[in-house]
Amino acid sequence: METQKIDRRTSYFITFDTETANSIDCPLMYDLGFAVHDKQGNVYETFSFVIADIYCDERELMKSAYYAEKLPQYEIGIKIGQRKIVSAETAKRILAETARKYNVKAIIAHNARFDYRAVNTTQRYLTSSKYRYFLPHGIEIWDTLAMVRDTVAKQPSYIAWCKEHGYMRNARVPRMTAEILY
């Protein structure tokens, strides 16, 4: 995606997502994607990285990946240049440089608690805890899942829509995945 001119009057944000291997309690990131955008949803840059330290160097561990059945699609994406293989260190550097470049106000994820754990667990695993945090220091982290729980998921119209489409966790609680919300 072509980089647009940065308007310092605009507030920019980074929304990111990870795909992981290993357990839910100790997730290790093998995929990191993020986009720079503004409040209106205009996207300025996107990044999609396959993390070599896990994806290539931990092949046995990759069998535990949540989306292990999609790994052949990764190979295709890598071959055609849709996905770029980089080290976790390089991905961290690019994310930090991008946040500085745009003076990012917040870093956002749907279920940020999980993604935050994944990036930090990966950082600690790969550096033997010499370096503990992956995301740039001093930038707020927003969790859209927490926001949805407090707003959208309480709306009678959303609950009715989820019931109608079979998106209920149980009789009273609607599912709140990013895909369903979209």
C-alpha positions in Angstrom: 0.0 0.0 0.0 1.4 3.4 -0.9 2.2 5.7 2.0 0.1 8.8 2.2 1.3 12.2 3.5 1.1 12.4 7.3 -1.2 15.1 8.5 -0.1 16.0 12.1 -3.6 17.3 12.9 -5.0 13.8 12.4 -5.0 11.2 15.2 -3.6 7.9 14.0 -4.0 4.4 15.5 -2.6 1.0 14.9 -4.9 -2.0 15.0 -3.1 -5.4 15.2 -3.8 -9.1 15.3 -1.7 -12.2 15.9 -2.0 -15.8 15.1 -0.4 -18.2 17.5 0.9 -21.6 18.2 1.4 -23.4 21.6 -1.2 -23.0 24.3 -3.8 -20.3 25.0 -1.9 -19.6 28.3 1.5 -19.4 26.6 0.8 -18.3 23.0 3.7 -17.8 20.7 3.1 -15.5 17.7 3.9 -16.8 14.2 1.8 -14.1 12.4 1.5 -10.4 13.1 -0.6 -8.1 11.0 -1.3 -4.5 11.6 -2.7 -1.4 10.0 -2.3 2.3 10.6 -5.7 4.2 10.4 -7.5 7.2 11.6 -10.8 7.6 13.4 -12.8 7.6 10.2 -11.4 4.3 9.1 -9.0 5.5 6.4 -6.1 3.1 6.2 -2.7 4.5 5.6 -0.4 1.5 5.7 -0.8 -2.3 6.3 1.8 -4.9 7.3 1.6 -8.7 7.3 4.5 -10.6 8.8 5.2 -14.3 9.3 7.5 -14.5 12.3 10.4 -16.7 11.2 11.6 -17.5 14.8 8.4 -19.4 15.4 7.0 -20.3 11.9 10.3 -21.6 10.5 12.4 -22.4 13.5 9.7 -24.2 15.6 8.1 -26.5 13.0 7.1 -29.0 15.6 5.4 -26.3 17.7 3.6 -25.1 14.6 1.5 -28.3 14.6 -0.3 -26.8 17.7 -1.2 -23.6 15.8 -4.8 -22.6 16.3 -5.2 -22.3 12.5 -2.8 -25.2 11.7 -5.1 -26.2 8.7 -4.4 -22.8 7.1 -0.6 -23.2 7.1 -0.5 -24.4 3.4 -2.1 -21.0 2.6 0.8 -19.3 4.4 3.2 -21.1 2.1 1.4 -19.9 -0.9 1.2 -16.3 0.5 4.9 -16.3 1.1 5.7 -17.6 -2.4 3.6 -14.9 -4.1 4.9 -12.2 -1.8 1.6 -11.6 -0.1 3.2 -12.4 3.3 6.7 -11.4 4.3 8.9 -13.6 6.6 10.8 -11.5 9.2 12.3 -12.1 12.6 10.3 -11.1 15.7 12.9 -8.4 16.3 12.4 -6.9 12.8 8.6 -7.0 13.2 9.0 -5.2 16.6 11.3 -2.6 15.1 8.9 -1.9 12.1 5.9 -1.6 14.4 7.8 0.8 16.7 9.1 2.9 13.8 5.6 3.0 12.3 4.1 4.1 15.6 6.7 6.9 15.9 6.2 8.0 12.2 2.5 8.5 12.7 2.6 9.6 16.4 0.1 6.8 17.1 -2.3 7.6 19.9 -3.3 4.0 20.7 -2.7 0.5 19.7 -5.9 -1.5 19.3 -6.8 -5.2 19.2 -10.0 -7.2 19.5 -9.3 -9.2 22.6 -6.2 -7.2 23.3 -5.5 -9.1 26.5 -4.7 -12.2 24.4 -2.8 -10.5 21.6 -0.8 -8.5 24.2 0.0 -11.7 26.0 1.0 -13.4 22.7 3.5 -10.7 21.6 5.1 -10.4 25.1 5.3 -14.2 25.6 7.0 -14.5 22.2 9.4 -11.7 23.1 10.3 -13.3 26.4 10.6 -16.8 24.8 12.9 -15.6 22.0 15.1 -13.5 24.2 15.1 -15.7 27.3 13.3 -12.8 29.1 16.2 -10.4 28.4 13.5 -8.2 26.7 10.0 -8.5 28.1 7.7 -6.2 26.1 7.0 -6.2 22.4 4.8 -3.2 21.9 6.2 0.4 22.0 6.3 1.8 25.6 4.0 4.7 26.5 1.2 4.1 23.9 -2.2 3.2 25.3 -3.6 -0.2 24.4 -7.4 -0.4 23.6 -9.4 -3.6 23.6 -12.3 -3.5 21.3 -13.8 -6.7 22.8 -14.0 -4.9 26.2 -15.6 -1.9 24.5 -18.1 -4.1 22.8 -19.0 -5.9 26.0 -19.8 -2.5 27.6 -21.9 -1.2 24.7 -22.9 -3.1 21.6 -23.4 -6.5 23.3 -25.9 -5.0 25.6 -28.1 -3.6 22.9 -31.4 -5.4 22.4 -31.1 -5.1 18.6 -27.7 -6.8 18.6 -28.9 -9.6 20.9 -31.9 -10.1 18.7 -29.7 -10.1 15.5 -27.4 -12.7 17.1 -30.3 -14.9 18.1 -31.8 -14.7 14.6 -28.4 -15.7 13.0 -27.4 -18.4 15.6 -24.6 -16.3 17.1 -25.4 -16.9 20.8 -23.0 -18.3 23.3 -25.9 -19.3 25.5 -29.6 -18.2 25.8 -28.6 -14.7 27.0 -25.1 -13.9 25.9 -24.3 -13.0 22.2 -21.0 -14.0 20.6 -18.7 -11.0 20.1 -16.0 -12.1 17.6 -14.6 -9.4 15.3 -16.1 -11.3 12.3 -19.7 -11.3 13.7 -19.5 -7.7 14.8 -18.3 -6.6 11.4 
